[in-house]
Amino acid sequence: MRKILSSIFGVRSLESDVVIVGAGPIGSLAALHAAKKGIKVSILEQRKEIGIPDHCAGLLSVNGLTILGLDNLPRNIIQNTKIKGAKFHSPSGQVFSIKRNETQAYVINRTLFDQFLKQKAEKVGVNYLTNKKVLDANFDRNNKKLTIEYLDLKLKKKKQHTSMVGIIASGSKRKIPRDSGFKQISNKKYLIGYQYDVENISDLDINMIEIYVSNKLAPGFFVYIIPTSQTSAKVGLASRLKSSIDQLNHFIQKHPIVKDRFVKSSIEKKYSGRIIINGLLKRTSSNGLLITGDAAGQTKATTGGGVITGGIAGTIAGKIASDSILAQDNSKGFLKKYDDLWKKQLLSQFKSMAFFRWCVNRLTDKALEKVFETIIENNIADLIVEKGDIDSQADVLRALLRHPVIIKLGIRVLPLLQF
Ligand SMILES: Cc1cc2nc3c(=O)[nH]c(=O)nc-3n(C[C@H](O)[C@H](O)[C@H](O)COP(=O)(O)OP(=O)(O)OC[C@H]3O[C@@H](n4cnc5c(N)ncnc54)[C@H](O)[C@@H]3O)c2cc1C
C-alpha cells in the first residue's frame, strides 16, 4: 500500500506517512490503529526503553479495556484481576462501599502494559525510534508536509523527520512541541501525584480499592490504596499542596485509621507524575497535526485516570490520520473529523466529571461529613452501584444530582462550601 501511494503521490521522500510523538499507551494505540491500513507509521520517543519509568496506578476498567480491544491482556501484565468495588472514607472515618458481584477493574503493571502495546503495534509495522526527544513540529502549508525536529539523545544531534500527519501523544509533561500551535494546558490544571508500591500491609481486601477524602490530607484529590495482592498495594496521593509527598508519608505513618496496618510494611518503589484535572483542550486538530491523550487533557476530572478515555481518543486519532493519508488530504478541514468524533463519544462525560470535581472541591471537611452521612443513611450507594461506570460517569452523576435527597443535601451544605 505504502509503495503504491508513494509512487502515485510522490511521497517517497518522507520518512513516514504518520509520525507519533510519545510511545505511552495512547501514542501506541494511535500508532496501532493508524498502521492497520498499511501506511507507514513511526513513533519518536525520548525514553531509552518504553514504559520505564512507570508513573501510574494502573487501575483500568474491564469495560474500558474491552472498548479498546484489549480484553485479552496477557496474564503477566495483570497484578489484580479481582477489583469489584471501592470503599470511601470521610475525614472522620465514616465509610460507605460500592461493590458489584463481578470484577469491575484490573490493576495492571504499566511498564509491561506499555511494552505489550508496543509489541502489538510493531506486529502491524509501526517503527519505534527511541532516544529521540521531539523539539518542534512545523507544518509547511505550501508542500503540505510536516517536519518534526528532534534531538537524537544518543548522537547528541538535532535531526528532522518528515511526514504527512503527526499525532502528539507526549503525555502530561507541560511542554509540547513548540510550533505545533496547540494550547499548553495551564499549570493550574495539574496536580503532582506520588505513589508507593508497598508490601506487608495488613487487612487489605483484594476486591476493594480504598479512597480517603480530606481537605487536610489531599485537597483537590484523594488518597488511594489499590491492592495488588492480599498484602501489597499501590498507595498514592495527589493534592493541590506543594507538600503532597509529606502528606502521603503522613498518611502511612500517622493516619489514625490506617497507620496500624502499615506498621510492618516496606516501601518497594516510589513514583511521581502529573495528574491532569479539567485540562481538556478544545481544539485538538490543525493542518497536518492531531493531539491526544494526556497532552490533550483527555483525562477524567474525578480521578485523573486517562488510559481508557485517552485510549478511545487516541484510537480515533490513529484512524483519522490513516484515513487522511489514504484520502491524500491532511488539511485541518479533514483532520477536524478527529475533534468531532472524540467529542461525540467523550465530551459530555468529560463535562459531567468536570462539574462533579468542581462541586467536590468546594466541600469543606464539615460538608464532606454531611455528604457521607446522607449517602449512608439513604443507601445512595445502591444507586451508584446501579448506574455507575468507572469511565462513563455522566449517567450516575446526573442521577445523583437529580435525586431529591441529594438536592436537599445540596441546600444544607451550601453555607459550608469553600470558594
Ligand atoms: C500517580 C499516577 C497514577 C495514575 N493512575 C492511573 C490509573 O490508575 N488509571 C488511569 O487510567 N490513569 C492513571 N494515571 C494517568 C495515566 O498515567 C495517564 O493518563 C496516561 O499515562 C496517559 O498516557 P499518554 O500516552 O497520553 O501519556 P504518557 O503515558 O505520559 O506517555 C507519553 C510519552 O511521551 C513521551 N514524550 C514526552 N515528551 C516527549 C518529547 N518531547 N519527545 C518524545 N517523546 C516524548 C514520554 O517519554 C512518554 O513515554 C495516573 C497518573 C499518575 C501520575
The ligand as an ORCA input file, in Angstrom:
! r2SCAN-3c Opt
* xyz 0 1
  C       0.467      8.716     40.102
  C      -0.430      8.484     38.910
  C      -1.356      7.445     38.930
  C      -2.198      7.240     37.829
  N      -3.084      6.204     37.865
  C      -3.895      5.966     36.809
  C      -4.792      4.863     36.815
  O      -4.854      4.101     37.770
  N      -5.581      4.670     35.717
  C      -5.529      5.502     34.620
  O      -6.275      5.300     33.645
  N      -4.678      6.551     34.592
  C      -3.858      6.793     35.648
  N      -2.979      7.842     35.610
  C      -2.952      8.687     34.410
  C      -2.218      7.950     33.297
  O      -0.916      7.631     33.723
  C      -2.177      8.819     32.042
  O      -3.486      9.240     31.731
  C      -1.592      8.046     30.858
  O      -0.268      7.673     31.112
  C      -1.659      8.902     29.606
  O      -0.996      8.249     28.559
  P      -0.245      9.096     27.425
  O       0.230      8.090     26.443
  O      -1.107     10.220     26.993
  O       0.982      9.765     28.193
  P       2.248      9.085     28.868
  O       1.919      7.768     29.427
  O       2.804     10.112     29.797
  O       3.245      8.872     27.660
  C       3.816      9.974     26.984
  C       5.098      9.518     26.331
  O       5.600     10.595     25.554
  C       6.992     10.698     25.758
  N       7.378     12.083     25.471
  C       7.046     13.204     26.156
  N       7.575     14.296     25.582
  C       8.273     13.851     24.501
  C       9.062     14.504     23.510
  N       9.227     15.826     23.506
  N       9.653     13.743     22.552
  C       9.493     12.382     22.527
  N       8.771     11.721     23.456
  C       8.154     12.445     24.419
  C       7.176     10.305     27.218
  O       8.506      9.903     27.480
  C       6.177      9.161     27.346
  O       6.739      7.924     27.009
  C      -2.123      8.081     36.692
  C      -1.188      9.125     36.666
  C      -0.345      9.322     37.759
  C       0.650     10.441     37.708
*
